[in-house]
Amino acid sequence: CLRARSRGLSEGVEIVLSLVADGLFPIDCLTVALKRMRERFPSVSMRLAIEPLGAPLSALQEHRADLAIIVGDEFRDAQMELEALATVPMFAVAAADHPLAAHAGHVAIADLAGHLQIVLEGPTALTKGRDIGVLSPETWRVQSQAAKHALILAGIGWGRLPLWAIDQDLDRRRLVRLNAPALGQAGATLLTAYLAWRSDQALGPAARAIRDFLRYKSSD
């Protein structure tokens, strides 16, 4: 390990690499890229955080991350380089025993507004006072995608979740798609995931490897 680290230093390889990813990005895609990076650069110590909404961009702005994965087009900064990786399908869903699941055909805004909505809330100033995709006057706010998923699955409220996280729930009818045109065609929205890094900081070999692996994986 010491020999690998010494060789890495001589080649300009990072000692520590920090990446903050939006929780909407498919975790399996990310772990494959990180595993490949680990195989190529075993001396690099990785710091990984999964955070919602504007937190990945804030981490770059505040020099707390070398790379970020941002999902959606609400969070941009002219000082950041962005490279589109993939689309993330988002579905409006409710538990199978939730009243909204019994709706046949379109679900109107009034119907959605009549039930508790589970909303993801960002921990940074970038989202303070902003409501993204909120249609109901009654909300519960959480700061993790896992918590949002669990509350919706429990039938407490409805909300939007990424397809990769709920495909098994849909197959097994634990969750039901809501055909809500106000939230996209048939209640579905396609968000774009971007890899981001600071324009004023060159990427090191390990960071470039992650970028290349994500490009390859996302093109599958």
Secondary structure, 3 states (H helix, E strand, C coil): CHHHHHHHHHCCCCCEEEEEEECCCCHHHHHHHHHHHHHHCCCCEEEEEEECCCHHHHHHHCCCCCEEEEECCCCCCCCEEEEEEEEEEEEEEEECCCHHHHCCCCCCHHHHHCCCEEEECCCCCCCCCCCCCCCCCCEEEECCHHHHHHHHHCCCCEEEEEHHHHHHHHHCCCEEECCCHHHCHHHEEEEEEEEEEECCCCCCHHHHHHHHHHHHHHCC
